[in-house]
Amino acid sequence: MSFSVGILGTGRAVPDQVLTNADLEKRVDTTDEWITSRTGIRERRIAPNDMAASDLGALAGRRALESANLSAEDIDLIIVATITGDMPFPATACIIQDKIGAKNAAAFDLSAGCSGFVYALDVAKNMVLGGSKRVLVIGVDLLSRVTDYSDRATCVLFGDGAGAAIVGAVADGYGIIATDIGADGAGAEFLKLPAGGSRRPVTDRTIENREHYLCMAGNEVFKFAVRIMGDSTHRVLAKARLTSEDIRWFIPHQANIRIIKSAATRLGISDDRLFINVERYGNTSAASIPLALDEIVESRTLNDGDYLLVVGFGAGLTWGAAIIRWGGIIG
């Protein structure tokens, strides 16, 4: 029997603590008006000190399993997209495997920054086509752990969160119709965590120089983001033989409202088909797209056969887009 590969269930998890723009006004030289007008962000979630990426990722994963009416033992692969894993090794996916009891699953992490979930979705699709039954894909990041809260340019942008999806066989003609992923390593310097790896291991000097915090060339990333979200979207639409008018929901990476609106305008996406939640969560990196996807699923505004287009960009510099035809669950 022929089949396609699609999404069987989704889930999300965010910390309880809310960090508002008013809170940030007390910490750095900024204002609610400045943050909102330039980013669209009003608040973001911050994980408590005793919470790690595996904790939030496991919770999102369990909720995705519940959504798909599956048990952890039904999963044979876990892919975790993250740049803020529990530790450099072992993979956070392995820790999550143990936390949720997915004893039959292989597990690995994938690092593609904010594009990570789309990359992982593409890998999961091909793993199912290659013989895997059900893949748990989790996008999780705790960017508060690498944010410099003395830097007014970046500290207003980032938050913590997790989103998950179960990928498996769906009816032919449904599921992940087309993908487009890519990278431009020449832009690696524009968005990075300078120290802590083999190039610049931890020393007193790297700590003193605050090199263990995220650094971003905002103008360069902005220009790249607007261009690449449009380009990648056009390519994935062409692969799927669809137009932007066929898309029910356009789900961009939630980084900045100006980037989202600029890309949507270039693509001719109307506001009623554009999903935005950046005002409540800020930029949650690899969690951004699956978190938004689960909110759409929960809102029950999706019908069988609707087309979704997800697109993101991130450190690397990387990008990824995918078109999903919703529904087609078998059995």
N, C-alpha and C positions, 0 to 999 in steps of 0.2 A: 504494500500500500504506500503510495506517495504521500509525503507530508512536508510541511514547512516548519520553521522554528520560530516560536514566538514567546510571549510572556504569559505565564500561568497564574501569577499572583504578585502583589507588590506590598511593601511595608516601609515604614519610616520611623525614626526616633530622633528626638531633639532633647537637649537638657532642659531642666525646668527654669534655670536662672536666666533672666532677661537683662541684657545690657542696653539701655536706651541711649538716644543721643543726648538727653539731659544728663545722664550719668557721665558721658564722655566729656561734656562741657566742664565738669569738675576736675578732669584729669589732664586735659590738654587745651591748647588755645584753639577752640573751635566753637561752632554754634549749631543748634538743631537746623536752622535755616540753611546754613552753608552745607551741611552734610546732605540734607534732603534734596536740595536743589541740584547738587552735583552728582549724587549717587542714587537717590530714590530710597535710601535705607533709613528706617526710623528706629529699628531695634535689631538685635541679634541675640542668639542663645550662646551661653558660655558654660562649658562643662565644669563640674566641681573638681577639686584637686585629686580626688580618689577615683575619678572616671578616666578610662583609657579608650582608645579607638575600638578595641575589641569589645568593650562593654556596650557601647552605643551601637556598633555594627551587629553584634549578636542579637540585640533587642529588635532592630529593624529586620534582621533575618528571620527571627521567630515570627514576627508579624506577617512577613511575606509567606511563610509556610502556612500560617493559619488562613491567610487569604486564598491560597491555592488548595486548601484542605489536604495538605501533605504533612508527613512527619519528617523529622531530620534524617531518619534512616533512608528516606526515599531519594536523598541527594547524593550524587556520586562525584561532584566537583564543586568546590567553592573558590570563587575568584574575588579578591578584595582589591578594589581600586582605592589607593590612599597614598598620601605623601607624609602622613603623620601617624605611622603605625606605632604600635606599643613600644617597639624597640627596633634597631636595625635588623636583627634576626633573632629568633625565627620569624617567619612570615606571620603577620596578624591573622591571615586566613587560617593558619594552623591552630592558633589560639581560639579563634571563633569556632572552628570545627569541634574542639573539645567542649567549649562552653555550651553549645546547642545539642551536642550528642550526635553529630553527623558522622558516625563511626565508619561509614562506607565511602566517605568522600576523600578524594585527593584535594589538595589545597595549595594555592599560591597567591602572592600579591602581584599587583601590576601598578607601575608608577608612570602616569601620564598627566599629572597635575589635574586641573579642572576638567580635562577631556577624558579622565580616567574611566568614568562609567560607560561612555560610548565605546571606548576601546575595549573594555571588558565585555560589553554586550556583543561586539563583533567577534571576539575570541570565543565567547560562550556559544554563539550561533554555530561557528565552525566546529566546535567540540561536539555539539549535539549531532551535527551532520556526520561527524566522524565516529559516532558510536556512544557518546555519553547520553544518559537518559534525561537527567534533570540537573541543571547547573544553578547554584545560588550565586548571584552576582550582587555584591555589596559595594556601594560607594560611601566611604566614611572619612571625614577629616575633622580634626580638632585644631583648627587654625589658630585658636587662642593660645595654643602652646608655643607658637612660633611668631606671634605678633608682638611687635615692640610698641607698648602702650605709651611711649614717650614720643612716638613719631605720628604727628597729626595727619600726615598724608595717607598712611596705611592702616592705622589702628581703627579707623571708622568703618573699614570695609568688610572685615572678616568675622565669621561666626563658626559655630560647631554644629554638626548634624550628621545623620546617616540615612541612607535610602537603600532599598533592596528590591530585587526582582528575581523570580524563579523563571528560568528559561528552559523550555522543553518543546516537544513536538506539538504542533497545532495543525488544524486542517489545511490542506493545500490551498494556497492563495491568500492565506492570512500570515500574520507574524511579521518578522523582520524582513521587509521587502528588499531593502537596499541599504548599503552603508558607504561612508566615505571617511577614511581616517588618513592622517598625514602628519608630517613634522617638518619644521625648519630649524635645525640646530644652530644656525647662525644667530638666532635670537635667544640663545640660552642665557645670555647675560642679562636680559631684560627682566627676568623673573626667576629668583633663585634664593636658596638658603646657603650662604657662602661657605660656612664652616661646619665641621662635624663629620665629613666624609674622608676619603683617602687623600684627596687633594690638600685639604686643610684640616687635619685632625684637631681635636680639642686641645687647646693650650690655654695658659693664663692669658696670653695676648689675645687669642680669638674671643675669649670671654670678655675681657676688658673693652675690646673694640665692638662688642655687641654684634658679632658676626654669626650668631646662632639664631638670629631673627630674619624673617622674610624681608627681602629687598626687591623693589619693583621700580622700573622706569615707566611710570604711569602713562606718559604721552605715547611712548612706543607701543606699549601693550594695547592702549586704546585704539590706535590706528590699525594695528594688526587685527584686533578683534573684530572691528566693524567690517574690514575687508574680507577676512577669512570666513566669518559666519555667512556672509553673502555668497562667497565663492563655493564653499563646501555645500551649502544648501542647494545652489544651482546644480552642482554635480550629482548630488544624491537624487534630486528630482528627475534629472535626465536618466539616471540609471533605472529608476522606477517607472519611467515613462509617464510621469505625472506633472502637473503644474501646481503652483502655489495655491490656486483656487480649489484644488482637490483636498487640501489639508484642513482637517477639522481643528486640530490644536497644534500650534507652533510653540514648542517648549525649549527656549534657549537657556543656556547657562546663566544663572542669576548672579551676575557680577556687578552690574551698574545699569541703572535705568536708561542712561543716555546711550550706552552701547546697544542695549536691547531695542530701544525705540529707533535708533539709526538703522540697525540691521533690518528691522521689520519694515521700515519705510522703503528701503532699497528693494525689498522683496515683495512689496505690495500686500503685506499681511495686515488685515484690519484688526482693530483692538479687540473685537469680540472673539477672535481666534488666537489671540496672543496671551499666553499664560504668564503671569508675573506674581511672584511672592517675595521678591528681593526686599521689600519694605519690612518684612517680618523676620527675615533670617540673615540678611546680608549675603556675602559670598561664602558658601560652605564647600567650595572646591568640588571634589568628586561626588559629594553628597547632593549637590545642587539639583541636578536633573532628576535623579530618582526620587528625591524628596518631593519635587514638583509633580512628577508623574503620579505618585501615590495620592497626592492631594486631589488631582483630577479624577482618579479612579474613585476615591471616596466621595467626591461630589456627585457622582452618578450622572455626569454630563457626557459620558462616552456611550456610543451605541455600537452594536456589532457591525463591523465593516468600516468604522471611522478610521481615517488615516491620521497618524500623529507624526510630527517631525521634530526630533530632538537634535540640538546642535550646540557644541561647546568649543571652547578654546582654553589653553592652559600653558603652564610652564613646559619648556622644551625648545622652542615653542611648539605646541601640538594643537591639533584640531580634530574634531570628529562629528559626523552627522549620521543619523539613521532615520529611516522611514518605517513605521510599524503600522500594519493594518490590524486593528484591534479585534479580538474575538477569536473564533475558531477553536475553542477549547474542545478537546476530544474526550468523550466519556463523562 
